Amino acid sequence: MLKVGLTGGIAAGKSVVGEMFVALGAHLVQADRIAHSLMQPGEAVYNEVVRHFGREILNPDGSVNRAKLAEVAFGPDTDAEGKRASRIEELNRIVHPVVIRSQDEWMHAISLQDPQGVAIVEAALLLEAGVANHFDRLIVVTCGAEQRVARFAARQKIAVEAARKEVVRRMAAQLPDEEKIKAADYVIDNSGSLDQTREETHQVWEKLRVEAEKSKS
């Protein structure tokens, strides 16, 4: 089985590309969905996150308000000394190890189910988490800076300027696209039309499928 990491910066279109791969026959899991399930009340990760970040990140029903958690974790633009005051590394230290273990367990299960399949893990912070070596191939999705802002604004239903500020804040916790591209086996440019992205994805899929068919496990 071929293990593939799918990553890219915020609002680059990872999920869109992931859905295209699934339509072509890939197995896919999203790290964000795993993290979301781990933050349900009663889970160990939930308890640790609340202990570190306080009950102000919770909704009235006790569930995690992800927008409030992001606000606390990513911090204000700058602190009194003009430096970024972010607690995102603190959050990642709690969440990442459990998410990574879940991803690995999922890939192992897929390898038993479909030995010649392609298992894709979609994760925004795949490189930042230091798990690139868990995969046989790495795909990076890119798009233009203004497209990123516009897509984030549309997704969050917020004004463009507010979206730009939030994208800049979140991108500060991620490697720049240039660094991700250097580490990639394949790059999919999602700055054009959906048809163009679909064609690029299909071309990459054909290569992955051939490699997967040659694999033994």
PEGIPE-V403146 format. One record per backbone hydrogen bond with DSSP energy under -0.5 kcal/mol. CO is the residue of the C=O (numbers start at 1). NH is the residue of the N-H. E is the energy in kcal/mol with one decimal. If there is no record, write none. Layout:
<<CO,NH,E> <CO,NH,E>>
This chain:
<<1,3,-0.5> <2,4,-0.5> <2,119,-2.6> <3,136,-2.5> <3,137,-1.8> <4,121,-2.7> <5,7,-0.5> <5,139,-3.2> <6,123,-2.5> <7,141,-2.7> <9,12,-1.7> <13,17,-2.3> <14,18,-2.9> <15,19,-2.4> <16,20,-1.6> <17,21,-2.2> <18,22,-2.2> <19,23,-2.1> <20,24,-1.1> <21,25,-0.7> <21,26,-2.4> <22,25,-1.1> <27,120,-3.0> <29,31,-0.5> <29,122,-2.7> <30,34,-1.8> <31,35,-2.7> <32,36,-2.2> <33,37,-2.2> <34,38,-1.9> <35,39,-0.9> <36,39,-0.6> <37,40,-1.1> <38,46,-1.0> <39,64,-0.6> <40,43,-2.3> <43,47,-2.1> <44,48,-2.1> <45,49,-2.7> <46,50,-2.5> <47,51,-2.0> <48,52,-2.2> <49,53,-2.8> <50,54,-2.1> <54,57,-1.3> <55,58,-1.7> <57,65,-3.1> <59,62,-2.3> <63,59,-3.4> <64,66,-1.0> <65,69,-2.5> <66,70,-2.4> <67,71,-2.0> <68,72,-2.2> <69,73,-3.1> <70,74,-2.9> <71,75,-1.1> <73,87,-3.3> <73,88,-0.7> <76,85,-0.7> <79,82,-1.9> <83,79,-3.2> <84,86,-0.9> <87,91,-1.9> <88,92,-2.8> <89,93,-2.1> <90,94,-1.0> <91,94,-0.6> <91,95,-2.4> <92,96,-2.4> <95,99,-2.2> <96,100,-3.1> <97,101,-1.9> <98,102,-2.1> <99,103,-2.6> <100,104,-2.5> <101,105,-2.2> <102,106,-2.3> <103,107,-2.5> <104,108,-2.2> <105,109,-2.1> <106,110,-2.3> <107,111,-2.1> <108,112,-1.3> <109,113,-1.7> <110,114,-3.4> <114,117,-2.5> <117,2,-2.4> <117,119,-0.5> <118,27,-2.9> <118,120,-0.6> <119,4,-3.0> <120,29,-2.2> <120,122,-0.6> <121,6,-3.0> <121,123,-0.6> <122,31,-3.1> <123,126,-1.0> <125,129,-2.2> <126,131,-1.7> <127,130,-1.5> <131,134,-2.2> <132,135,-1.6> <137,5,-2.6> <138,185,-2.6> <138,186,-1.9> <139,7,-2.8> <140,188,-2.5> <141,9,-0.6> <142,190,-3.3> <144,148,-2.2> <145,149,-1.8> <146,150,-2.6> <147,151,-2.8> <148,152,-2.2> <149,153,-2.6> <150,154,-2.2> <151,155,-2.5> <152,156,-2.6> <153,157,-1.1> <153,158,-2.0> <159,163,-2.4> <160,164,-2.7> <161,165,-2.0> <162,166,-2.0> <163,167,-2.8> <164,168,-2.3> <165,169,-2.0> <166,170,-2.5> <167,171,-2.9> <168,172,-1.2> <170,173,-1.5> <171,174,-1.7> <176,179,-1.0> <176,180,-1.8> <177,181,-3.0> <178,182,-1.4> <179,183,-1.1> <180,184,-0.7> <181,184,-0.9> <186,140,-2.4> <187,189,-0.6> <188,142,-2.3> <188,190,-0.7> <193,197,-2.2> <194,198,-2.8> <195,199,-2.1> <196,200,-2.3> <197,201,-2.6> <198,202,-2.3> <199,203,-2.1> <200,204,-2.2> <201,205,-2.7> <202,206,-2.1> <203,207,-1.2> <204,208,-2.4> <205,209,-3.1> <206,210,-1.6> <207,211,-1.9> <208,212,-2.8> <209,213,-2.1> <210,214,-1.1> <211,215,-0.8> <212,215,-0.7>>
